[in-house]
Structure formats: structure tokens, C-alpha cells
Amino acid sequence: MMTSTPTVQSLDFLQVYLITDCMRIGKSRFLDAVEEALQGGVRSLQLREKNLNPKDLLALAHEVKPLVQRYEAKLFINDRADIAVMAGADGVHLTEASVQASDIKNNFPDLIVGVSTHSLEGARLAETQGADFITFSPIYETPSKTSYGPPQGLDPLRQVTQSVRLPVLALGGINLHRVPECLEHGAFGVAVISDIWDSTDIKQHSSEYTQNFGGNSL
């Protein structure tokens, strides 16, 4: 039985899409930091721990899943649909070099599928292959995305958002002050790593992000 494709309205939880970085957060503080972000209103969390082997990634996902459920949020696993299914996650996030979104949809129809894109062509391809949403990066200068070349800037972001019907999340160098201009250029939401995890008050900073989308202030 095929499930229906999520509507844009039903994907509001993606508007602040928080991507984990255990090396940045610290293993001992990881679960507490995740809960603080969820307390601040984050409703989508991507486990993106490329240094973990599959067994350890699955174990971490099992630890994170109850937290995410407690706050009625969604859990995404980077690149591994099999681990997403085993962990009871809500979705998987693919790179442009991963299997196609359509393959995931055919084999795991209940998973929400995001795809990382870095060009207009990549964004259009992800849409035709059945992605539910995409990230587009890097918008701004950021050390984590240097391998993808210089910053795209806001004009390409607008071009992508006008060319696909999918929700587009701006990624790369995002900070709180840049959220409004990303939204003005058509972004559905923002994907964040360092600006939340490096903040001195993760709960408060997360809340400030969600306030851009009608979230409640603390």
C-alpha cells in the first residue's frame, strides 16, 4: 500500500531543521543538548554522525528516538534508510551521491525523504526523483561546506525556491539574523548546525529560531 506524499503544510516541523554534530557538542552532553533544543521548539532533528559505524549510529538513534517522541518531533537519519527503519525514525536524509529518493520511496514508503542539493539542476532532479524536501547549500560562507565550493548566495536560493514545488531549507552559515532574508528569498525554513549547538543557551536560542515561524517565546 502506497502512502501519500506529505503536503507542504504538513511539513511545518521542518522549518527549523537541526543537524547533529557530536564532535562539536561532546558525547557526554549530547542527549542533554538535544533535549534542550527540543524544549526550545525544534521539531526536526537529523542524526548526521558520519564518524560512527552503523552499529553505533543505530544505538545512538535508539537513545535519541524517545526524546524526539516526547516532544512530538521528527527524527531523520543521514543517508541510511535501513537504520532509519530499524530505529523507528521518521525519515532519511540523502546526499546527491546517495541512492535515489524514488528507491527509498519504493522500499520504505513511510519514510519522509530529504535530499541535500547544491545546484538548481540538483534541486530539480531531487524533485523529479520523489524527494519530500531538500536542503540547498551553502548559502553563506561556512567551514563545514567548503568542499561544495564558494557560497551560493541568496539569489540562487530564490531561483531554486521558484523552480521546485518542494520545501527548500537554506543551509550553510545560517545564524539567527540571517533567517528573515532566507525566508524573504523563498526558503521554507532553515537547516542549522553550529549556531544552535555553539550557543550558550541552546533552549533559548532554539526558541528564538522557532519564533520566526510563529513558535512561542520562552
C-alpha positions as CSV (number, residue, x, y, z in Angstrom):
1,M,0.0,0.0,0.0
2,M,1.5,3.3,-1.1
3,T,1.3,6.2,1.3
4,S,0.5,9.7,0.1
5,T,3.2,12.3,-0.4
6,P,3.2,14.8,2.5
7,T,1.8,18.2,1.7
8,V,3.9,21.3,2.3
9,Q,1.5,22.3,5.1
10,S,2.1,19.1,6.9
11,L,5.9,19.6,6.8
12,D,5.9,22.6,9.1
13,F,8.0,20.7,11.5
14,L,10.9,21.2,9.1
15,Q,11.1,24.9,9.4
16,V,13.9,24.7,11.9
17,Y,15.8,21.6,10.9
18,L,18.6,20.9,13.3
19,I,21.5,18.7,12.3
20,T,23.6,17.0,14.9
21,D,27.4,17.1,15.4
22,C,28.5,15.0,18.3
23,M,32.1,16.1,17.8
24,R,31.0,19.7,18.4
25,I,28.6,19.0,21.2
26,G,30.5,16.4,23.1
27,K,29.4,12.8,23.7
28,S,28.7,13.3,27.4
29,R,26.5,16.3,26.8
30,F,24.8,15.1,23.6
31,L,21.4,13.9,24.8
32,D,21.0,16.9,27.2
33,A,21.8,19.3,24.3
34,V,19.3,17.5,22.0
35,E,16.6,17.8,24.7
36,E,17.4,21.5,25.3
37,A,16.9,22.1,21.6
38,L,13.6,20.2,21.6
39,Q,12.5,22.2,24.7
40,G,13.2,25.3,22.7
41,G,10.7,24.2,20.0
42,V,12.9,22.4,17.4
43,R,10.6,19.7,15.8
44,S,13.0,18.0,13.4
45,L,16.4,16.5,14.2
46,Q,18.8,14.9,11.7
47,L,21.3,12.5,13.1
48,R,24.4,13.2,11.0
49,E,27.3,11.4,12.6
50,K,29.5,10.3,9.8
51,N,32.3,9.1,12.1
52,L,30.0,6.5,13.7
53,N,29.8,2.9,12.3
54,P,26.4,1.6,11.6
55,K,26.0,-0.3,14.8
56,D,26.9,2.8,16.9
57,L,24.7,5.1,14.8
58,L,21.7,2.7,15.4
59,A,22.5,2.6,19.1
60,L,22.5,6.5,19.2
61,A,19.3,6.7,17.2
62,H,17.6,4.4,19.7
63,E,18.7,6.7,22.5
64,V,17.5,9.8,20.7
65,K,14.2,8.4,19.5
66,P,12.4,8.5,22.9
67,L,13.4,12.2,23.4
68,V,12.2,13.1,20.0
69,Q,8.9,11.3,20.6
70,R,8.4,13.0,23.9
71,Y,8.4,16.4,22.2
72,E,6.3,15.2,19.2
73,A,9.2,15.9,16.9
74,K,10.6,14.0,13.9
75,L,13.9,12.1,13.7
76,F,15.8,11.8,10.4
77,I,18.9,9.6,9.9
78,N,21.6,10.8,7.5
79,D,22.0,8.6,4.4
80,R,20.9,5.2,5.9
81,A,17.3,4.3,5.3
82,D,17.9,0.9,6.8
83,I,19.0,2.3,10.1
84,A,16.1,4.8,10.0
85,V,13.6,1.9,9.7
86,M,15.4,-0.1,12.4
87,A,15.4,2.9,14.8
88,G,11.8,3.8,14.1
89,A,12.9,7.2,12.7
90,D,10.5,9.3,10.7
91,G,12.8,9.9,7.7
92,V,16.1,9.7,6.0
93,H,18.3,12.5,4.5
94,L,20.1,11.6,1.3
95,T,23.1,13.2,-0.3
96,E,23.2,13.8,-4.1
97,A,25.5,10.8,-4.3
98,S,23.1,8.5,-2.3
99,V,20.5,6.2,-3.8
100,Q,17.6,8.0,-5.4
101,A,14.7,9.2,-3.4
102,S,12.4,7.1,-5.5
103,D,14.3,3.9,-4.4
104,I,13.7,4.8,-0.8
105,K,10.0,5.6,-1.5
106,N,9.6,2.3,-3.3
107,N,11.2,0.2,-0.5
108,F,10.3,2.3,2.6
109,P,7.1,4.2,1.6
110,D,6.5,5.5,5.2
111,L,9.8,7.4,5.4
112,I,10.0,11.1,4.7
113,V,12.9,11.7,2.3
114,G,15.1,14.8,2.3
115,V,17.9,15.4,-0.2
116,S,20.9,17.7,0.0
117,T,21.3,19.8,-3.1
118,H,24.0,22.3,-4.2
119,S,22.7,23.4,-7.6
120,L,19.5,24.2,-9.5
121,E,19.9,21.1,-11.5
122,G,20.3,19.0,-8.4
123,A,17.2,20.5,-6.8
124,R,15.1,19.8,-9.9
125,L,16.5,16.2,-10.1
126,A,15.6,15.6,-6.4
127,E,12.1,16.7,-7.0
128,T,11.6,14.5,-10.1
129,Q,13.0,11.6,-8.1
130,G,10.4,11.9,-5.4
131,A,12.1,13.9,-2.5
132,D,9.7,15.3,0.0
133,F,12.0,18.3,0.8
134,I,15.5,19.5,0.0
135,T,18.3,21.4,1.6
136,F,20.1,23.9,-0.6
137,S,23.7,24.9,0.4
138,P,25.9,26.6,1.1
139,I,24.1,29.9,1.2
140,Y,26.7,31.7,3.3
141,E,30.4,31.1,4.0
142,T,30.8,28.2,6.3
143,P,33.8,25.8,7.1
144,S,31.5,22.8,7.1
145,K,30.6,23.2,3.4
146,T,34.0,24.2,1.9
147,S,34.0,21.1,-0.2
148,Y,30.9,22.3,-2.1
149,G,32.7,25.4,-3.3
150,P,32.0,29.1,-2.6
151,P,28.8,30.3,-1.0
152,Q,25.7,30.2,-3.3
153,G,24.2,33.4,-2.0
154,L,20.6,34.4,-1.8
155,D,19.8,34.9,-5.5
156,P,20.4,31.2,-6.3
157,L,18.3,30.3,-3.3
158,R,15.4,32.3,-4.7
159,Q,15.9,30.7,-8.1
160,V,15.7,27.2,-6.6
161,T,12.6,28.0,-4.5
162,Q,10.9,29.4,-7.6
163,S,11.8,26.3,-9.7
164,V,10.6,23.5,-7.5
165,R,7.4,22.9,-5.5
166,L,9.2,21.2,-2.7
167,P,10.0,22.9,0.6
168,V,13.5,24.3,0.4
169,L,15.6,24.6,3.5
170,A,18.5,27.1,3.5
171,L,21.7,25.5,4.8
172,G,25.3,26.7,5.3
173,G,26.4,29.6,7.6
174,I,22.9,30.1,8.9
175,N,22.5,32.3,12.0
176,L,19.6,33.9,13.7
177,H,20.0,37.2,12.0
178,R,20.0,35.6,8.5
179,V,16.8,33.7,8.9
180,P,14.5,36.6,7.7
181,E,16.4,37.2,4.5
182,C,16.4,33.5,3.7
183,L,12.6,33.4,4.1
184,E,12.3,36.6,2.0
185,H,14.1,34.7,-0.8
186,G,11.6,31.8,-0.7
187,A,13.1,29.4,1.8
188,F,10.5,27.2,3.6
189,G,12.8,27.0,6.6
190,V,16.5,26.8,7.7
191,A,18.8,23.9,8.5
192,V,21.2,24.7,11.3
193,I,24.2,23.1,12.9
194,S,26.8,25.3,14.7
195,D,24.7,28.3,15.5
196,I,22.5,26.4,17.8
197,W,25.0,23.8,19.2
198,D,27.6,26.5,19.9
199,S,25.1,28.8,21.7
200,T,25.5,29.3,25.4
201,D,21.8,28.6,25.9
202,I,20.6,26.0,23.4
203,K,17.0,26.1,24.6
204,Q,16.6,29.8,24.4
205,H,18.5,30.1,21.1
206,S,16.3,27.3,19.6
207,S,13.2,29.2,20.8
208,E,14.4,32.4,19.1
209,Y,14.7,30.4,15.8
210,T,11.2,29.0,16.1
211,Q,9.8,32.5,16.7
212,N,10.5,33.2,13.1
213,F,7.8,30.6,12.3
214,G,5.2,31.5,14.9
215,G,6.8,29.5,17.7
216,N,6.2,30.5,21.3
217,S,8.9,32.5,23.1
218,L,10.1,31.1,26.4
